[in-house]
Amino acid sequence: MAIDFIDLKAQQARLRPQIDSAIAAVLDHGQYILGPEVKQFESELARFGQAEHVLGCANGTDALLLPMMAWEMPRGAAVFCPSFTYCATVEVIALLGGVPIYVDIDRDTYNMCPDGLSKAIEGVKAEGKYTPWGVITVDLFGQSADYDRLAPIAREHGLKLIADSAQAFGTTLNGKQPLDYADVATTSFFPAKPLGCYGDGGAVLTNNAEHLRIMRSVHMHGSGRDKYDNVRVGLNSRLDSIQAAILLQKLSIFEEEITLRNKIAQRYIDGLKSNTLRVPSVLKGVISTWAQFTIEVPDPDSFGAAMREKGIPTARYYPKPVHKQTAYQDHPIGAGGLANTEDAMTKVIALPMHPYLDEDTQDMIIETAKSTL
């Protein structure tokens, strides 16, 4: 029996008639770019995400770029971010001429460590080489960062706070979405995300109408009132109508899928606890969307190879954090160091996770993982 690491086919089978109908409606009206589905999706996503405004865009990377461009982030500004993440979080800072300052993670949740952030900010201020400007947190593996502690630190130092929820849209902390704590929240609709489309897509969530207005200009080549008078440098970053139509159908069952993901995650946690295998920790008050189910084992490469031999796929996030990657290895490491990041990278490996993982298959994964160890 073939096991999918993320089974997109099961969800598609459930929604196929609705998705086919939604795509057909776009083909019928022919408004392939910024059609009515985009506006409807932005409205419904805002409602789900407890946001006043949503701007759909081309991908999750652009979702990070848009607010930073709208704020006109100065070149050379220091932006604090984790290294234990996908490169896009750091990439956008470098693209705009900023200086990524790497901050360590909390060893239990893999999200940005508040104490590490404080040390990194104080270190940059003491050195005086760069001007602190912003913080990009990452809600890694589906779990909200510790915004109760991180947000006050950003406010104390007058820094913009961007919640990168590309892996975790739908996560909450004490019933609040990341946007409740941040200046903006962003997400990705890459197909493998908990809420994914069938191509590329992304969105920015904001409660600031003026910021939304500028971002809308930026995402349309810096457009102004006159079609041929662009008033700022911008991007071509629009969410197309077909992807919005697909996402509308997926959003209709997203809350139920989050519940299913949590049920599956709890079965994993209950079944895998052992002295040689570490299961994920969830911060008190957090509901995770479980984009990945990441465990820790002494030798993840050997463990993964053994699991694959038995027909069970695994994936490693992230064996080489961003600060060790060729394009980004020269950026500064914050004053607190990256001890937790460098420890976690040697142990993490992810097991299959999606809302349609049946109990028999999951039990087989659990028993195989335990016997492999």
Disulfide bonds with the S-S distance in Angstrom:
none
